[in-house]
């Protein structure tokens, strides 16, 4: 039990510190900004803004689109976008969009 708790703690910590690289994310975001906007503010009322969104939330949503766990609404648009992303791509893209200022 103690070992299990320690393992969970270590895994929890490493996921909290898993860092995305915003500069790398920028290079991977060419397709994304067609819909979510070059400054993270989307180009259409049915597309969500990403600017300033929490990085961990963005990465989690990308994972959920890729796995098919997130469905409904317009998830069918995002699933193919996320399908080709690695975990590192997701973290990098999340860092890139989370650092944007929605007010700009
Ligand atoms: C063709 C337009 C389009 C493209 C290209 C696109 N998205 Fe999306 N994105 C959407 C739409 C529409 C939704 C809302 C989907 C839903 O209803 O779940 C969305 C949702 C999201 C969400 C969830 C936002 C939230 O508030 O929950 C994230 C994160 C996201 N996109 C990131 C990306 C990234 C990163 C890329 C590039 C790899 C990308 N998108 C490319 C249209 C697009």
Backbone and ligand atoms as CSV (ligand in chain L), in Angstrom:
chain,resi,resn,atom,element,x,y,z
A,1,UNK,N,N,0.842,-1.201,0.000
A,1,UNK,CA,C,0.000,0.000,0.000
A,1,UNK,C,C,0.873,1.245,0.000
A,2,UNK,N,N,1.892,1.203,0.861
A,2,UNK,CA,C,2.778,2.359,0.928
A,2,UNK,C,C,3.487,2.560,-0.419
A,3,UNK,N,N,3.889,1.428,-1.009
A,3,UNK,CA,C,4.582,1.497,-2.301
A,3,UNK,C,C,3.644,2.082,-3.366
A,4,UNK,N,N,2.384,1.642,-3.308
A,4,UNK,CA,C,1.401,2.128,-4.280
A,4,UNK,C,C,1.231,3.636,-4.144
A,5,UNK,N,N,1.117,4.091,-2.911
A,5,UNK,CA,C,0.932,5.532,-2.688
A,5,UNK,C,C,2.137,6.314,-3.188
A,6,UNK,N,N,3.320,5.769,-2.915
A,6,UNK,CA,C,4.541,6.447,-3.364
A,6,UNK,C,C,4.561,6.527,-4.886
A,7,UNK,N,N,4.190,5.413,-5.520
A,7,UNK,CA,C,4.178,5.380,-6.986
A,7,UNK,C,C,3.191,6.406,-7.529
A,8,UNK,N,N,2.004,6.459,-6.914
A,8,UNK,CA,C,0.992,7.411,-7.373
A,8,UNK,C,C,1.490,8.838,-7.208
A,9,UNK,N,N,2.164,9.066,-6.090
A,9,UNK,CA,C,2.667,10.406,-5.807
A,9,UNK,C,C,3.691,10.813,-6.864
A,10,UNK,N,N,4.598,9.890,-7.164
A,10,UNK,CA,C,5.646,10.196,-8.141
A,10,UNK,C,C,5.033,10.433,-9.528
A,11,UNK,N,N,4.080,9.572,-9.899
A,11,UNK,CA,C,3.443,9.752,-11.209
A,11,UNK,C,C,2.687,11.074,-11.251
A,12,UNK,N,N,1.993,11.379,-10.177
A,12,UNK,CA,C,1.233,12.629,-10.111
A,12,UNK,C,C,2.154,13.811,-10.267
A,13,UNK,N,N,3.311,13.745,-9.607
A,13,UNK,CA,C,4.249,14.858,-9.679
A,13,UNK,C,C,4.818,14.991,-11.084
A,14,UNK,N,N,5.161,13.866,-11.688
A,14,UNK,CA,C,5.785,13.982,-12.997
A,14,UNK,C,C,4.784,14.515,-14.015
A,15,UNK,N,N,3.480,14.153,-13.862
A,15,UNK,CA,C,2.537,14.682,-14.836
A,15,UNK,C,C,2.337,16.181,-14.596
A,16,UNK,N,N,2.399,16.602,-13.335
A,16,UNK,CA,C,2.231,18.017,-13.054
A,16,UNK,C,C,3.396,18.824,-13.615
A,17,UNK,N,N,4.572,18.213,-13.660
A,17,UNK,CA,C,5.744,18.942,-14.132
A,17,UNK,C,C,6.048,18.676,-15.599
A,18,UNK,N,N,5.303,17.760,-16.232
A,18,UNK,CA,C,5.546,17.494,-17.654
A,18,UNK,C,C,5.352,18.805,-18.399
A,19,UNK,N,N,6.420,19.307,-18.971
A,19,UNK,CA,C,6.359,20.647,-19.521
A,19,UNK,C,C,6.262,20.628,-21.029
A,20,UNK,N,N,5.423,21.475,-21.550
A,20,UNK,CA,C,5.371,21.691,-22.988
A,20,UNK,C,C,6.314,22.825,-23.342
A,21,UNK,N,N,6.711,22.852,-24.583
A,21,UNK,CA,C,7.602,23.884,-25.094
A,21,UNK,C,C,6.779,24.760,-26.049
A,22,UNK,N,N,6.501,25.984,-25.614
A,22,UNK,CA,C,5.618,26.864,-26.390
A,22,UNK,C,C,6.196,27.180,-27.770
A,23,UNK,N,N,7.517,27.306,-27.859
A,23,UNK,CA,C,8.129,27.618,-29.152
A,23,UNK,C,C,7.945,26.451,-30.119
A,24,UNK,N,N,8.131,25.246,-29.599
A,24,UNK,CA,C,7.898,24.052,-30.428
A,24,UNK,C,C,6.417,23.975,-30.796
A,25,UNK,N,N,5.561,24.329,-29.847
A,25,UNK,CA,C,4.117,24.304,-30.089
A,25,UNK,C,C,3.723,25.236,-31.217
A,26,UNK,N,N,4.358,26.384,-31.253
A,26,UNK,CA,C,4.055,27.363,-32.312
A,26,UNK,C,C,4.289,26.741,-33.689
A,27,UNK,N,N,5.382,26.001,-33.804
A,27,UNK,CA,C,5.704,25.363,-35.091
A,27,UNK,C,C,4.707,24.278,-35.479
A,28,UNK,N,N,4.038,23.721,-34.466
A,28,UNK,CA,C,3.091,22.631,-34.728
A,28,UNK,C,C,1.661,23.140,-34.883
A,29,UNK,N,N,1.467,24.453,-34.697
A,29,UNK,CA,C,0.100,24.977,-34.602
A,29,UNK,C,C,-0.440,25.541,-35.902
A,30,UNK,N,N,0.310,25.394,-36.996
A,30,UNK,CA,C,-0.123,26.002,-38.258
A,30,UNK,C,C,-1.547,25.597,-38.625
A,31,UNK,N,N,-1.851,24.314,-38.480
A,31,UNK,CA,C,-3.189,23.843,-38.852
A,31,UNK,C,C,-4.229,24.333,-37.844
A,32,UNK,N,N,-3.845,24.397,-36.590
A,32,UNK,CA,C,-4.788,24.762,-35.518
A,32,UNK,C,C,-5.281,26.203,-35.662
A,33,UNK,N,N,-4.349,27.091,-36.021
A,33,UNK,CA,C,-4.718,28.507,-36.028
A,33,UNK,C,C,-5.668,28.846,-37.182
A,34,UNK,N,N,-5.808,27.942,-38.132
A,34,UNK,CA,C,-6.791,28.161,-39.192
A,34,UNK,C,C,-8.186,28.291,-38.585
A,35,UNK,N,N,-8.440,27.602,-37.518
A,35,UNK,CA,C,-9.751,27.671,-36.857
A,35,UNK,C,C,-9.697,28.423,-35.531
A,36,UNK,N,N,-8.638,28.160,-34.763
A,36,UNK,CA,C,-8.575,28.765,-33.424
A,36,UNK,C,C,-7.914,30.139,-33.433
A,37,UNK,N,N,-7.477,30.598,-34.603
A,37,UNK,CA,C,-6.951,31.956,-34.733
A,37,UNK,C,C,-5.474,32.056,-34.398
A,38,UNK,N,N,-4.752,32.940,-35.094
A,38,UNK,CA,C,-3.310,33.099,-34.851
A,38,UNK,C,C,-3.010,33.617,-33.445
A,39,UNK,N,N,-3.981,34.281,-32.834
A,39,UNK,CA,C,-3.778,34.757,-31.455
A,39,UNK,C,C,-4.629,33.970,-30.466
A,40,UNK,N,N,-5.120,32.803,-30.903
A,40,UNK,CA,C,-5.869,31.938,-29.986
A,40,UNK,C,C,-7.325,32.326,-29.824
A,41,UNK,N,N,-7.738,33.361,-30.540
A,41,UNK,CA,C,-9.148,33.755,-30.521
A,41,UNK,C,C,-9.754,33.251,-31.823
A,42,UNK,N,N,-10.773,32.407,-31.700
A,42,UNK,CA,C,-11.231,31.646,-32.865
A,42,UNK,C,C,-11.895,32.518,-33.920
A,43,UNK,N,N,-11.971,31.953,-35.119
A,43,UNK,CA,C,-12.464,32.703,-36.268
A,43,UNK,C,C,-13.962,32.527,-36.476
A,44,UNK,N,N,-14.607,31.657,-35.708
A,44,UNK,CA,C,-16.038,31.404,-35.895
A,44,UNK,C,C,-16.719,31.230,-34.546
A,45,UNK,N,N,-17.990,31.613,-34.466
A,45,UNK,CA,C,-18.692,31.538,-33.183
A,45,UNK,C,C,-18.816,30.124,-32.620
A,46,UNK,N,N,-18.687,29.117,-33.493
A,46,UNK,CA,C,-18.827,27.736,-33.008
A,46,UNK,C,C,-17.478,27.101,-32.678
A,47,UNK,N,N,-16.383,27.852,-32.838
A,47,UNK,CA,C,-15.053,27.339,-32.491
A,47,UNK,C,C,-14.595,27.984,-31.191
A,48,UNK,N,N,-14.097,27.201,-30.251
A,48,UNK,CA,C,-13.698,27.792,-28.961
A,48,UNK,C,C,-12.378,28.567,-29.051
A,49,UNK,N,N,-12.277,29.620,-28.233
A,49,UNK,CA,C,-10.999,30.323,-28.068
A,49,UNK,C,C,-10.068,29.429,-27.265
A,50,UNK,N,N,-8.779,29.510,-27.532
A,50,UNK,CA,C,-7.797,28.741,-26.746
A,50,UNK,C,C,-6.845,29.666,-25.987
A,51,UNK,N,N,-6.789,30.930,-26.370
A,51,UNK,CA,C,-5.851,31.867,-25.737
A,51,UNK,C,C,-6.057,31.917,-24.235
A,52,UNK,N,N,-4.992,31.720,-23.504
A,52,UNK,CA,C,-5.047,31.836,-22.052
A,52,UNK,C,C,-5.683,30.643,-21.358
A,53,UNK,N,N,-6.117,29.638,-22.130
A,53,UNK,CA,C,-6.703,28.438,-21.505
A,53,UNK,C,C,-5.607,27.692,-20.739
A,54,UNK,N,N,-5.983,26.996,-19.672
A,54,UNK,CA,C,-5.014,26.239,-18.869
A,54,UNK,C,C,-4.353,25.154,-19.715
A,55,UNK,N,N,-3.043,25.083,-19.629
A,55,UNK,CA,C,-2.292,24.129,-20.456
A,55,UNK,C,C,-2.711,22.685,-20.179
A,56,UNK,N,N,-2.889,22.355,-18.907
A,56,UNK,CA,C,-3.239,20.960,-18.581
A,56,UNK,C,C,-4.603,20.596,-19.139
A,57,UNK,N,N,-5.517,21.568,-19.149
A,57,UNK,CA,C,-6.852,21.323,-19.706
A,57,UNK,C,C,-6.750,21.094,-21.211
A,58,UNK,N,N,-5.994,21.941,-21.906
A,58,UNK,CA,C,-5.853,21.796,-23.367
A,58,UNK,C,C,-5.287,20.413,-23.700
A,59,UNK,N,N,-4.213,20.037,-23.015
A,59,UNK,CA,C,-3.581,18.744,-23.291
A,59,UNK,C,C,-4.562,17.604,-23.017
A,60,UNK,N,N,-5.326,17.729,-21.949
A,60,UNK,CA,C,-6.286,16.671,-21.590
A,60,UNK,C,C,-7.380,16.546,-22.654
A,61,UNK,N,N,-7.830,17.688,-23.192
A,61,UNK,CA,C,-8.880,17.631,-24.222
A,61,UNK,C,C,-8.343,16.992,-25.499
A,62,UNK,N,N,-7.103,17.341,-25.864
A,62,UNK,CA,C,-6.514,16.760,-27.071
A,62,UNK,C,C,-6.417,15.244,-26.939
A,63,UNK,N,N,-6.020,14.798,-25.742
A,63,UNK,CA,C,-5.948,13.358,-25.482
A,63,UNK,C,C,-7.316,12.718,-25.632
A,64,UNK,N,N,-8.330,13.392,-25.099
A,64,UNK,CA,C,-9.696,12.846,-25.120
A,64,UNK,C,C,-10.266,12.815,-26.535
A,65,UNK,N,N,-9.902,13.799,-27.363
A,65,UNK,CA,C,-10.336,13.755,-28.764
A,65,UNK,C,C,-9.655,12.590,-29.480
A,66,UNK,N,N,-8.361,12.439,-29.213
A,66,UNK,CA,C,-7.603,11.383,-29.887
A,66,UNK,C,C,-8.144,10.003,-29.531
A,67,UNK,N,N,-8.464,9.801,-28.263
A,67,UNK,CA,C,-8.936,8.481,-27.820
A,67,UNK,C,C,-10.402,8.249,-28.174
A,68,UNK,N,N,-11.105,9.338,-28.535
A,68,UNK,CA,C,-12.533,9.205,-28.832
A,68,UNK,C,C,-13.394,9.337,-27.600
A,69,UNK,N,N,-12.741,9.597,-26.453
A,69,UNK,CA,C,-13.468,9.736,-25.195
A,69,UNK,C,C,-14.355,10.982,-25.209
A,70,UNK,N,N,-13.858,12.056,-25.835
A,70,UNK,CA,C,-14.662,13.279,-25.924
A,70,UNK,C,C,-15.480,13.237,-27.209
A,71,UNK,N,N,-16.803,13.251,-27.012
A,71,UNK,CA,C,-17.718,13.169,-28.150
A,71,UNK,C,C,-18.694,14.328,-28.088
A,72,UNK,N,N,-19.606,14.357,-29.046
A,72,UNK,CA,C,-20.675,15.334,-29.000
A,72,UNK,C,C,-20.272,16.662,-29.594
A,73,UNK,N,N,-21.261,17.577,-29.666
A,73,UNK,CA,C,-21.055,18.902,-30.239
A,73,UNK,C,C,-20.246,18.773,-31.526
A,74,UNK,N,N,-19.087,19.428,-31.580
A,74,UNK,CA,C,-18.268,19.394,-32.791
A,74,UNK,C,C,-17.013,18.564,-32.612
A,75,UNK,N,N,-17.046,17.611,-31.698
A,75,UNK,CA,C,-15.856,16.789,-31.432
A,75,UNK,C,C,-15.377,16.059,-32.684
A,76,UNK,N,N,-16.293,15.792,-33.611
A,76,UNK,CA,C,-15.915,15.091,-34.844
A,76,UNK,C,C,-14.954,15.926,-35.692
A,77,UNK,N,N,-15.005,17.248,-35.499
A,77,UNK,CA,C,-14.059,18.118,-36.224
A,77,UNK,C,C,-12.669,17.972,-35.611
A,78,UNK,N,N,-12.597,17.862,-34.292
A,78,UNK,CA,C,-11.314,17.843,-33.590
A,78,UNK,C,C,-10.634,16.478,-33.575
A,79,UNK,N,N,-11.411,15.421,-33.622
A,79,UNK,CA,C,-10.813,14.080,-33.510
A,79,UNK,C,C,-9.701,13.850,-34.542
A,80,UNK,N,N,-9.953,14.163,-35.830
A,80,UNK,CA,C,-8.865,13.961,-36.802
A,80,UNK,C,C,-7.684,14.904,-36.583
A,81,UNK,N,N,-7.931,16.078,-35.987
A,81,UNK,CA,C,-6.841,17.029,-35.710
A,81,UNK,C,C,-5.915,16.451,-34.639
A,82,UNK,N,N,-6.512,15.783,-33.666
A,82,UNK,CA,C,-5.739,15.255,-32.541
A,82,UNK,C,C,-5.139,13.887,-32.856
A,83,UNK,N,N,-5.688,13.215,-33.863
A,83,UNK,CA,C,-5.295,11.832,-34.135
A,83,UNK,C,C,-3.798,11.666,-34.368
A,84,UNK,N,N,-3.180,12.645,-35.030
A,84,UNK,CA,C,-1.767,12.512,-35.369
A,84,UNK,C,C,-0.818,13.107,-34.348
A,85,UNK,N,N,-1.347,13.596,-33.222
A,85,UNK,CA,C,-0.490,14.262,-32.237
A,85,UNK,C,C,0.087,13.272,-31.230
A,86,UNK,N,N,1.376,13.424,-30.932
A,86,UNK,CA,C,1.984,12.641,-29.847
A,86,UNK,C,C,1.692,13.355,-28.527
A,87,UNK,N,N,1.989,12.690,-27.416
A,87,UNK,CA,C,1.798,13.325,-26.109
A,87,UNK,C,C,2.617,14.608,-26.017
A,88,UNK,N,N,3.840,14.572,-26.552
A,88,UNK,CA,C,4.691,15.767,-26.500
A,88,UNK,C,C,4.113,16.890,-27.357
A,89,UNK,N,N,3.576,16.537,-28.541
A,89,UNK,CA,C,2.919,17.553,-29.378
A,89,UNK,C,C,1.811,18.243,-28.585
A,90,UNK,N,N,1.016,17.437,-27.880
A,90,UNK,CA,C,-0.116,17.986,-27.118
A,90,UNK,C,C,0.369,18.950,-26.043
A,91,UNK,N,N,1.439,18.570,-25.346
A,91,UNK,CA,C,1.984,19.439,-24.294
A,91,UNK,C,C,2.532,20.731,-24.896
A,92,UNK,N,N,3.202,20.616,-26.038
A,92,UNK,CA,C,3.785,21.794,-26.683
A,92,UNK,C,C,2.677,22.741,-27.170
A,93,UNK,N,N,1.659,22.182,-27.800
A,93,UNK,CA,C,0.543,23.001,-28.279
A,93,UNK,C,C,-0.184,23.643,-27.104
A,94,UNK,N,N,-0.347,22.883,-26.030
A,94,UNK,CA,C,-1.020,23.406,-24.833
A,94,UNK,C,C,-0.233,24.579,-24.256
A,95,UNK,N,N,1.095,24.446,-24.215
A,95,UNK,CA,C,1.935,25.534,-23.688
A,95,UNK,C,C,1.797,26.769,-24.578
A,96,UNK,N,N,1.816,26.540,-25.876
A,96,UNK,CA,C,1.735,27.649,-26.840
A,96,UNK,C,C,0.439,28.442,-26.660
A,97,UNK,N,N,-0.701,27.745,-26.660
A,97,UNK,CA,C,-1.976,28.465,-26.571
A,97,UNK,C,C,-2.219,29.047,-25.174
A,98,UNK,N,N,-1.753,28.365,-24.138
A,98,UNK,CA,C,-2.020,28.862,-22.781
A,98,UNK,C,C,-1.254,30.154,-22.492
A,99,UNK,N,N,-0.149,30.353,-23.202
A,99,UNK,CA,C,0.641,31.568,-22.955
A,99,UNK,C,C,0.109,32.781,-23.705
A,100,UNK,N,N,-0.898,32.574,-24.552
A,100,UNK,CA,C,-1.447,33.708,-25.304
A,100,UNK,C,C,-2.362,34.531,-24.417
A,101,UNK,N,N,-2.455,35.789,-24.759
A,101,UNK,CA,C,-3.312,36.711,-24.023
A,101,UNK,C,C,-4.585,36.949,-24.839
A,102,UNK,N,N,-5.719,36.492,-24.314
A,102,UNK,CA,C,-6.975,36.601,-25.060
A,102,UNK,C,C,-7.366,38.049,-25.325
A,103,UNK,N,N,-6.806,38.974,-24.570
A,103,UNK,CA,C,-7.197,40.386,-24.726
A,103,UNK,C,C,-6.497,41.041,-25.915
A,104,UNK,N,N,-5.509,40.370,-26.463
A,104,UNK,CA,C,-4.762,41.000,-27.566
A,104,UNK,C,C,-5.366,40.662,-28.922
L,1,LIG,C1,C,-11.420,22.825,-38.768
L,1,LIG,C2,C,-11.332,23.688,-37.578
L,1,LIG,C3,C,-10.417,23.251,-36.446
L,1,LIG,C4,C,-9.082,22.971,-36.503
L,1,LIG,C5,C,-8.171,22.979,-37.729
L,1,LIG,C6,C,-8.659,22.696,-35.148
L,1,LIG,N1,N,-9.718,22.809,-34.291
L,1,LIG,FE1,FE,-9.674,22.583,-32.268
L,1,LIG,N2,N,-11.681,22.790,-32.195
L,1,LIG,C7,C,-12.503,23.018,-33.267
L,1,LIG,C8,C,-13.890,22.920,-32.841
L,1,LIG,C9,C,-15.130,23.110,-33.702
L,1,LIG,C10,C,-13.868,22.596,-31.463
L,1,LIG,C11,C,-15.051,22.289,-30.534
L,1,LIG,C12,C,-15.175,20.763,-30.564
L,1,LIG,C13,C,-16.224,20.208,-29.609
L,1,LIG,O1,O,-17.395,20.577,-29.732
L,1,LIG,O2,O,-15.837,19.367,-28.768
L,1,LIG,C14,C,-12.462,22.550,-31.079
L,1,LIG,C15,C,-12.025,22.278,-29.797
L,1,LIG,C16,C,-10.708,22.289,-29.406
L,1,LIG,C17,C,-10.241,22.171,-28.045
L,1,LIG,C18,C,-11.116,22.043,-26.807
L,1,LIG,C19,C,-11.410,23.430,-26.300
L,1,LIG,C20,C,-12.281,23.451,-25.071
L,1,LIG,O3,O,-12.612,24.562,-24.630
L,1,LIG,O4,O,-12.635,22.394,-24.538
L,1,LIG,C21,C,-8.885,22.214,-28.081
L,1,LIG,C22,C,-7.940,22.141,-26.896
L,1,LIG,C23,C,-8.493,22.345,-29.469
L,1,LIG,N3,N,-9.622,22.401,-30.248
L,1,LIG,C24,C,-7.194,22.416,-29.905
L,1,LIG,C25,C,-6.824,22.353,-31.257
L,1,LIG,C26,C,-5.457,22.159,-31.713
L,1,LIG,C27,C,-4.250,22.074,-30.797
L,1,LIG,C28,C,-5.503,22.094,-33.079
L,1,LIG,C29,C,-4.357,21.822,-34.040
L,1,LIG,C30,C,-3.694,20.558,-33.867
L,1,LIG,C31,C,-6.902,22.296,-33.469
L,1,LIG,N4,N,-7.655,22.423,-32.342
L,1,LIG,C32,C,-7.365,22.357,-34.783
L,1,LIG,C33,C,-12.090,23.328,-34.555
L,1,LIG,C34,C,-10.820,23.136,-35.042
